[in-house]
Amino acid sequence: MTVPSARGKGGAAGQGPRRAGGGNRWRRLRAGAGLAGALAGLAAVTAAPADATSGHSNGSFETPVVRPNTFQTFSEGRSIGAWSVSGGTVDLVGQGFWQAADGAQSLDLNGSGPGEVSQTFSTLPLVKYEIGYRLAGNPAAAPAVKTGQVWIGGDVAQNFSFDTTGKSFADMGYVQQKVTFVATGLSATVRFNSTVPGAWGPVIDDVTVKSCLVIICHL
Ligand SMILES: [Ca+2]
């Protein structure tokens, strides 16, 4: 993504310092909250926060810190904290460039073209997981409707779209999205990819994980 005229897409790489740290805003989320009282005790024993043990992190894309009011392009093979750029290019958008959904930074799934990021985290079989995220789109250029997919392992778990009409850098219009799945093994890979051409793609932020046992699950 970019501002339409001022900045060439290919020239964005290397902008801003790639210093480590900057606050991992991954949240420790409760799991199994809101269960009926009769199940409360059972839930307390059996439902554990997914990200407490999964190792999933940097869901808010706050690491590495990008120089404020700029963005940094990452290409396939590079890492964004615990995320891997598993295809194409993406832009990590720094504080103040546009509105983030959480914290200061967010991710445009299109860098110089469509890209994708993925992360593998630990799971427990027969535990249901909910991947939450906030979705918007780069409103700087067409197409207005930004599309993409969420994959769990080798399967498309969700096709998403976001209409940027009427949105702006100051008012991105983030919406809450979620995907659920039941784990079948000891790890799962979540992947977000853009399916829109060009340099202005879907924007994601605030990726979270919740979990609960299927037998008491209400996600
Ligand atoms: Ca963020």
py3Dmol code that shows the C-alpha trace and the ligand (Angstrom):
import py3Dmol

protein = """\
ATOM      1  CA  MET A   1       0.000   0.000   0.000  1.00  0.00           C
ATOM      2  CA  THR A   2       1.058   3.529  -0.384  1.00  0.00           C
ATOM      3  CA  VAL A   3      -0.039   7.070  -0.832  1.00  0.00           C
ATOM      4  CA  PRO A   4      -1.035   7.172  -4.483  1.00  0.00           C
ATOM      5  CA  SER A   5       1.558   9.493  -5.974  1.00  0.00           C
ATOM      6  CA  ALA A   6       4.254  10.311  -3.486  1.00  0.00           C
ATOM      7  CA  ARG A   7       5.755   6.924  -2.972  1.00  0.00           C
ATOM      8  CA  GLY A   8       6.739   4.098  -5.228  1.00  0.00           C
ATOM      9  CA  LYS A   9       5.741   0.747  -3.904  1.00  0.00           C
ATOM     10  CA  GLY A  10       9.070  -0.825  -4.586  1.00  0.00           C
ATOM     11  CA  GLY A  11      10.928   1.823  -2.690  1.00  0.00           C
ATOM     12  CA  ALA A  12       9.358   1.234   0.630  1.00  0.00           C
ATOM     13  CA  ALA A  13      11.586  -1.555   1.846  1.00  0.00           C
ATOM     14  CA  GLY A  14      14.027  -0.484   4.427  1.00  0.00           C
ATOM     15  CA  GLN A  15      12.065   2.451   5.658  1.00  0.00           C
ATOM     16  CA  GLY A  16      12.239   2.874   9.329  1.00  0.00           C
ATOM     17  CA  PRO A  17      14.376   1.126  11.884  1.00  0.00           C
ATOM     18  CA  ARG A  18      13.880  -2.552  12.454  1.00  0.00           C
ATOM     19  CA  ARG A  19      14.694  -2.429  16.097  1.00  0.00           C
ATOM     20  CA  ALA A  20      13.335  -5.186  18.239  1.00  0.00           C
ATOM     21  CA  GLY A  21      10.938  -4.814  21.082  1.00  0.00           C
ATOM     22  CA  GLY A  22       8.269  -2.198  20.965  1.00  0.00           C
ATOM     23  CA  GLY A  23       5.705  -4.004  22.940  1.00  0.00           C
ATOM     24  CA  ASN A  24       4.141  -7.268  22.178  1.00  0.00           C
ATOM     25  CA  ARG A  25       0.524  -6.490  22.596  1.00  0.00           C
ATOM     26  CA  TRP A  26      -0.728 -10.016  22.253  1.00  0.00           C
ATOM     27  CA  ARG A  27      -3.406 -10.351  24.770  1.00  0.00           C
ATOM     28  CA  ARG A  28      -4.007 -13.086  27.183  1.00  0.00           C
ATOM     29  CA  LEU A  29      -7.605 -13.818  26.573  1.00  0.00           C
ATOM     30  CA  ARG A  30      -9.946 -15.699  28.707  1.00  0.00           C
ATOM     31  CA  ALA A  31     -11.456 -18.832  27.316  1.00  0.00           C
ATOM     32  CA  GLY A  32     -14.798 -20.302  28.160  1.00  0.00           C
ATOM     33  CA  ALA A  33     -16.057 -17.064  29.674  1.00  0.00           C
ATOM     34  CA  GLY A  34     -19.770 -16.685  30.111  1.00  0.00           C
ATOM     35  CA  LEU A  35     -20.654 -20.273  30.705  1.00  0.00           C
ATOM     36  CA  ALA A  36     -23.669 -21.079  32.790  1.00  0.00           C
ATOM     37  CA  GLY A  37     -23.087 -21.308  36.475  1.00  0.00           C
ATOM     38  CA  ALA A  38     -23.518 -25.022  36.547  1.00  0.00           C
ATOM     39  CA  LEU A  39     -20.547 -25.400  34.263  1.00  0.00           C
ATOM     40  CA  ALA A  40     -18.420 -22.675  35.779  1.00  0.00           C
ATOM     41  CA  GLY A  41     -16.366 -24.988  37.898  1.00  0.00           C
ATOM     42  CA  LEU A  42     -15.779 -27.389  35.057  1.00  0.00           C
ATOM     43  CA  ALA A  43     -14.819 -24.561  32.769  1.00  0.00           C
ATOM     44  CA  ALA A  44     -12.318 -23.261  35.243  1.00  0.00           C
ATOM     45  CA  VAL A  45     -10.620 -26.595  35.267  1.00  0.00           C
ATOM     46  CA  THR A  46     -10.762 -27.470  31.605  1.00  0.00           C
ATOM     47  CA  ALA A  47     -10.701 -24.235  29.628  1.00  0.00           C
ATOM     48  CA  ALA A  48      -7.275 -22.686  29.390  1.00  0.00           C
ATOM     49  CA  PRO A  49      -6.296 -19.554  27.513  1.00  0.00           C
ATOM     50  CA  ALA A  50      -4.959 -20.658  24.160  1.00  0.00           C
ATOM     51  CA  ASP A  51      -2.243 -18.120  23.847  1.00  0.00           C
ATOM     52  CA  ALA A  52      -0.940 -18.820  27.319  1.00  0.00           C
ATOM     53  CA  THR A  53       0.572 -22.002  25.983  1.00  0.00           C
ATOM     54  CA  SER A  54       0.318 -21.717  22.214  1.00  0.00           C
ATOM     55  CA  GLY A  55       3.228 -19.390  21.685  1.00  0.00           C
ATOM     56  CA  HIS A  56       1.147 -17.356  19.262  1.00  0.00           C
ATOM     57  CA  SER A  57       2.176 -13.719  19.466  1.00  0.00           C
ATOM     58  CA  ASN A  58       2.438 -10.305  17.840  1.00  0.00           C
ATOM     59  CA  GLY A  59      -1.226 -10.437  16.886  1.00  0.00           C
ATOM     60  CA  SER A  60      -1.335  -6.663  16.951  1.00  0.00           C
ATOM     61  CA  PHE A  61       1.659  -6.274  14.644  1.00  0.00           C
ATOM     62  CA  GLU A  62       3.419  -3.972  17.076  1.00  0.00           C
ATOM     63  CA  THR A  63       6.814  -5.631  16.490  1.00  0.00           C
ATOM     64  CA  PRO A  64       9.138  -4.622  14.908  1.00  0.00           C
ATOM     65  CA  VAL A  65       8.521  -0.943  15.427  1.00  0.00           C
ATOM     66  CA  VAL A  66       8.228   0.955  12.168  1.00  0.00           C
ATOM     67  CA  ARG A  67       9.226   4.581  12.093  1.00  0.00           C
ATOM     68  CA  PRO A  68       6.094   6.649  12.804  1.00  0.00           C
ATOM     69  CA  ASN A  69       4.178   7.955   9.810  1.00  0.00           C
ATOM     70  CA  THR A  70       5.835   5.473   7.480  1.00  0.00           C
ATOM     71  CA  PHE A  71       5.421   1.861   6.519  1.00  0.00           C
ATOM     72  CA  GLN A  72       7.888  -0.905   5.826  1.00  0.00           C
ATOM     73  CA  THR A  73       7.546  -3.519   3.118  1.00  0.00           C
ATOM     74  CA  PHE A  74       8.343  -7.123   3.963  1.00  0.00           C
ATOM     75  CA  SER A  75       8.753  -9.751   1.289  1.00  0.00           C
ATOM     76  CA  GLU A  76       8.411 -13.525   1.312  1.00  0.00           C
ATOM     77  CA  GLY A  77      10.774 -15.227   3.709  1.00  0.00           C
ATOM     78  CA  ARG A  78      10.985 -12.382   6.179  1.00  0.00           C
ATOM     79  CA  SER A  79       9.501 -12.306   9.666  1.00  0.00           C
ATOM     80  CA  ILE A  80       7.267  -9.802  11.404  1.00  0.00           C
ATOM     81  CA  GLY A  81       7.707 -10.848  14.990  1.00  0.00           C
ATOM     82  CA  ALA A  82       6.260 -14.341  15.174  1.00  0.00           C
ATOM     83  CA  TRP A  83       4.629 -13.989  11.756  1.00  0.00           C
ATOM     84  CA  SER A  84       6.259 -15.221   8.589  1.00  0.00           C
ATOM     85  CA  VAL A  85       5.677 -13.551   5.264  1.00  0.00           C
ATOM     86  CA  SER A  86       4.787 -16.721   3.423  1.00  0.00           C
ATOM     87  CA  GLY A  87       4.161 -15.192   0.032  1.00  0.00           C
ATOM     88  CA  GLY A  88       4.297 -11.936  -1.899  1.00  0.00           C
ATOM     89  CA  THR A  89       4.825  -8.693  -0.030  1.00  0.00           C
ATOM     90  CA  VAL A  90       3.028  -6.964   2.828  1.00  0.00           C
ATOM     91  CA  ASP A  91       3.387  -3.562   4.468  1.00  0.00           C
ATOM     92  CA  LEU A  92       3.793  -3.096   8.184  1.00  0.00           C
ATOM     93  CA  VAL A  93       2.229   0.279   8.842  1.00  0.00           C
ATOM     94  CA  GLY A  94       3.696   2.505  11.522  1.00  0.00           C
ATOM     95  CA  GLN A  95       2.111   4.669  14.136  1.00  0.00           C
ATOM     96  CA  GLY A  96       0.299   7.681  12.783  1.00  0.00           C
ATOM     97  CA  PHE A  97       0.292   6.638   9.133  1.00  0.00           C
ATOM     98  CA  TRP A  98      -3.302   5.607   9.509  1.00  0.00           C
ATOM     99  CA  GLN A  99      -5.612   4.470  12.259  1.00  0.00           C
ATOM    100  CA  ALA A 100      -4.748   1.142  13.856  1.00  0.00           C
ATOM    101  CA  ALA A 101      -7.427  -1.064  15.351  1.00  0.00           C
ATOM    102  CA  ASP A 102      -5.266  -1.819  18.371  1.00  0.00           C
ATOM    103  CA  GLY A 103      -2.032  -0.270  19.532  1.00  0.00           C
ATOM    104  CA  ALA A 104      -0.091   1.748  16.989  1.00  0.00           C
ATOM    105  CA  GLN A 105       0.624  -0.519  14.027  1.00  0.00           C
ATOM    106  CA  SER A 106      -1.354  -2.620  11.564  1.00  0.00           C
ATOM    107  CA  LEU A 107      -0.709  -4.724   8.482  1.00  0.00           C
ATOM    108  CA  ASP A 108      -1.613  -4.095   4.847  1.00  0.00           C
ATOM    109  CA  LEU A 109      -1.757  -7.502   3.162  1.00  0.00           C
ATOM    110  CA  ASN A 110      -0.641  -5.879  -0.080  1.00  0.00           C
ATOM    111  CA  GLY A 111       2.890  -4.549  -0.298  1.00  0.00           C
ATOM    112  CA  SER A 112       3.917  -4.061  -3.895  1.00  0.00           C
ATOM    113  CA  GLY A 113       1.316  -6.705  -4.672  1.00  0.00           C
ATOM    114  CA  PRO A 114      -0.807  -9.249  -2.799  1.00  0.00           C
ATOM    115  CA  GLY A 115       0.925 -10.992   0.069  1.00  0.00           C
ATOM    116  CA  GLU A 116       0.309 -13.299   2.970  1.00  0.00           C
ATOM    117  CA  VAL A 117       1.445 -13.863   6.539  1.00  0.00           C
ATOM    118  CA  SER A 118       1.254 -17.039   8.581  1.00  0.00           C
ATOM    119  CA  GLN A 119       1.966 -18.245  12.062  1.00  0.00           C
ATOM    120  CA  THR A 120       2.001 -21.702  13.603  1.00  0.00           C
ATOM    121  CA  PHE A 121       0.908 -22.144  17.174  1.00  0.00           C
ATOM    122  CA  SER A 122       0.439 -25.036  19.560  1.00  0.00           C
ATOM    123  CA  THR A 123      -2.980 -26.639  19.859  1.00  0.00           C
ATOM    124  CA  LEU A 124      -4.642 -29.464  21.706  1.00  0.00           C
ATOM    125  CA  PRO A 125      -6.746 -31.996  19.824  1.00  0.00           C
ATOM    126  CA  LEU A 126     -10.501 -31.662  20.269  1.00  0.00           C
ATOM    127  CA  VAL A 127     -10.153 -28.143  21.555  1.00  0.00           C
ATOM    128  CA  LYS A 128     -12.076 -25.512  19.634  1.00  0.00           C
ATOM    129  CA  TYR A 129     -10.188 -22.375  18.687  1.00  0.00           C
ATOM    130  CA  GLU A 130     -11.436 -18.966  17.664  1.00  0.00           C
ATOM    131  CA  ILE A 131      -9.165 -16.708  15.648  1.00  0.00           C
ATOM    132  CA  GLY A 132     -10.397 -13.142  15.981  1.00  0.00           C
ATOM    133  CA  TYR A 133      -9.124 -10.202  13.958  1.00  0.00           C
ATOM    134  CA  ARG A 134     -10.013  -6.673  12.975  1.00  0.00           C
ATOM    135  CA  LEU A 135     -10.435  -5.994   9.272  1.00  0.00           C
ATOM    136  CA  ALA A 136     -10.324  -2.831   7.162  1.00  0.00           C
ATOM    137  CA  GLY A 137      -8.771  -1.890   3.831  1.00  0.00           C
ATOM    138  CA  ASN A 138      -6.331   0.599   2.389  1.00  0.00           C
ATOM    139  CA  PRO A 139      -8.644   3.369   1.173  1.00  0.00           C
ATOM    140  CA  ALA A 140      -5.995   5.180  -0.888  1.00  0.00           C
ATOM    141  CA  ALA A 141      -6.712   3.527  -4.220  1.00  0.00           C
ATOM    142  CA  ALA A 142      -8.945   1.125  -6.127  1.00  0.00           C
ATOM    143  CA  PRO A 143     -10.332  -1.416  -6.044  1.00  0.00           C
ATOM    144  CA  ALA A 144     -12.674  -0.218  -3.342  1.00  0.00           C
ATOM    145  CA  VAL A 145     -13.517  -3.712  -2.172  1.00  0.00           C
ATOM    146  CA  LYS A 146     -10.537  -5.520  -0.686  1.00  0.00           C
ATOM    147  CA  THR A 147     -10.722  -9.289  -0.518  1.00  0.00           C
ATOM    148  CA  GLY A 148      -8.717 -12.053   1.074  1.00  0.00           C
ATOM    149  CA  GLN A 149      -8.788 -15.355   2.862  1.00  0.00           C
ATOM    150  CA  VAL A 150      -8.044 -16.908   6.208  1.00  0.00           C
ATOM    151  CA  TRP A 151      -6.525 -20.352   6.019  1.00  0.00           C
ATOM    152  CA  ILE A 152      -6.244 -22.907   8.787  1.00  0.00           C
ATOM    153  CA  GLY A 153      -3.627 -25.385   7.686  1.00  0.00           C
ATOM    154  CA  GLY A 154      -4.363 -26.336   4.085  1.00  0.00           C
ATOM    155  CA  ASP A 155      -7.995 -25.264   4.107  1.00  0.00           C
ATOM    156  CA  VAL A 156      -9.662 -21.941   3.410  1.00  0.00           C
ATOM    157  CA  ALA A 157     -11.537 -21.228   6.606  1.00  0.00           C
ATOM    158  CA  GLN A 158     -12.976 -17.914   5.479  1.00  0.00           C
ATOM    159  CA  ASN A 159     -13.210 -15.613   2.505  1.00  0.00           C
ATOM    160  CA  PHE A 160     -13.447 -12.006   3.601  1.00  0.00           C
ATOM    161  CA  SER A 161     -14.089  -8.680   1.936  1.00  0.00           C
ATOM    162  CA  PHE A 162     -14.083  -5.084   3.069  1.00  0.00           C
ATOM    163  CA  ASP A 163     -15.559  -2.113   1.231  1.00  0.00           C
ATOM    164  CA  THR A 164     -13.373   0.963   1.730  1.00  0.00           C
ATOM    165  CA  THR A 165     -15.932   3.330   0.241  1.00  0.00           C
ATOM    166  CA  GLY A 166     -16.217   6.342   2.536  1.00  0.00           C
ATOM    167  CA  LYS A 167     -13.290   5.245   4.681  1.00  0.00           C
ATOM    168  CA  SER A 168     -10.131   7.260   5.301  1.00  0.00           C
ATOM    169  CA  PHE A 169      -6.755   6.945   6.989  1.00  0.00           C
ATOM    170  CA  ALA A 170      -8.286   8.699  10.009  1.00  0.00           C
ATOM    171  CA  ASP A 171     -11.408   6.530   9.998  1.00  0.00           C
ATOM    172  CA  MET A 172     -10.516   3.105   8.710  1.00  0.00           C
ATOM    173  CA  GLY A 173     -13.790   1.523   9.787  1.00  0.00           C
ATOM    174  CA  TYR A 174     -12.384  -1.683  11.230  1.00  0.00           C
ATOM    175  CA  VAL A 175     -14.840  -4.530  11.710  1.00  0.00           C
ATOM    176  CA  GLN A 176     -14.456  -7.534  14.003  1.00  0.00           C
ATOM    177  CA  GLN A 177     -14.091 -10.882  12.266  1.00  0.00           C
ATOM    178  CA  LYS A 178     -13.646 -14.413  13.551  1.00  0.00           C
ATOM    179  CA  VAL A 179     -12.895 -17.912  12.367  1.00  0.00           C
ATOM    180  CA  THR A 180     -13.382 -21.056  14.421  1.00  0.00           C
ATOM    181  CA  PHE A 181     -11.967 -24.523  14.044  1.00  0.00           C
ATOM    182  CA  VAL A 182     -11.463 -27.682  16.048  1.00  0.00           C
ATOM    183  CA  ALA A 183      -7.851 -28.697  16.368  1.00  0.00           C
ATOM    184  CA  THR A 184      -6.890 -32.138  15.185  1.00  0.00           C
ATOM    185  CA  GLY A 185      -3.246 -32.087  16.160  1.00  0.00           C
ATOM    186  CA  LEU A 186      -0.660 -30.430  18.310  1.00  0.00           C
ATOM    187  CA  SER A 187      -0.228 -27.384  16.149  1.00  0.00           C
ATOM    188  CA  ALA A 188      -2.115 -25.295  13.642  1.00  0.00           C
ATOM    189  CA  THR A 189      -1.050 -22.691  11.118  1.00  0.00           C
ATOM    190  CA  VAL A 190      -3.199 -19.646  10.519  1.00  0.00           C
ATOM    191  CA  ARG A 191      -2.585 -17.696   7.344  1.00  0.00           C
ATOM    192  CA  PHE A 192      -4.025 -14.433   6.090  1.00  0.00           C
ATOM    193  CA  ASN A 193      -3.683 -13.621   2.420  1.00  0.00           C
ATOM    194  CA  SER A 194      -4.860 -10.949   0.058  1.00  0.00           C
ATOM    195  CA  THR A 195      -6.715 -11.868  -3.122  1.00  0.00           C
ATOM    196  CA  VAL A 196      -6.834  -8.366  -4.543  1.00  0.00           C
ATOM    197  CA  PRO A 197      -4.240  -7.156  -7.048  1.00  0.00           C
ATOM    198  CA  GLY A 198      -2.264  -3.952  -6.693  1.00  0.00           C
ATOM    199  CA  ALA A 199      -0.580  -2.205  -3.816  1.00  0.00           C
ATOM    200  CA  TRP A 200      -3.581  -1.328  -1.689  1.00  0.00           C
ATOM    201  CA  GLY A 201      -4.984  -4.305   0.105  1.00  0.00           C
ATOM    202  CA  PRO A 202      -6.960  -5.550   3.058  1.00  0.00           C
ATOM    203  CA  VAL A 203      -5.690  -4.340   6.424  1.00  0.00           C
ATOM    204  CA  ILE A 204      -5.661  -6.529   9.515  1.00  0.00           C
ATOM    205  CA  ASP A 205      -4.854  -5.922  13.161  1.00  0.00           C
ATOM    206  CA  ASP A 206      -5.508  -7.311  16.625  1.00  0.00           C
ATOM    207  CA  VAL A 207      -5.386 -11.029  15.819  1.00  0.00           C
ATOM    208  CA  THR A 208      -6.405 -12.983  18.898  1.00  0.00           C
ATOM    209  CA  VAL A 209      -6.851 -16.605  19.913  1.00  0.00           C
ATOM    210  CA  LYS A 210      -9.417 -18.055  22.261  1.00  0.00           C
ATOM    211  CA  SER A 211     -10.093 -21.674  23.006  1.00  0.00           C
ATOM    212  CA  CYS A 212     -12.421 -23.966  24.841  1.00  0.00           C
ATOM    213  CA  LEU A 213     -13.223 -27.646  24.987  1.00  0.00           C
ATOM    214  CA  VAL A 214     -15.778 -28.661  22.404  1.00  0.00           C
ATOM    215  CA  ILE A 215     -18.050 -30.306  24.963  1.00  0.00           C
ATOM    216  CA  ILE A 216     -18.586 -27.010  26.780  1.00  0.00           C
ATOM    217  CA  CYS A 217     -17.856 -24.666  23.942  1.00  0.00           C
ATOM    218  CA  HIS A 218     -20.025 -21.724  23.026  1.00  0.00           C
ATOM    219  CA  LEU A 219     -17.787 -19.837  20.618  1.00  0.00           C
TER     220      LEU A 219
END
"""
ligand_1 = """\
1
CA
Ca -1.841 -3.096 16.171
"""
view = py3Dmol.view(width=600, height=400)
view.addModel(protein, "pdb")
view.setStyle({"model": 0}, {"cartoon": {"style": "trace"}})
view.addModel(ligand_1, "xyz")
view.setStyle({"model": 1}, {"stick": {}})
view.zoomTo()
view.show()
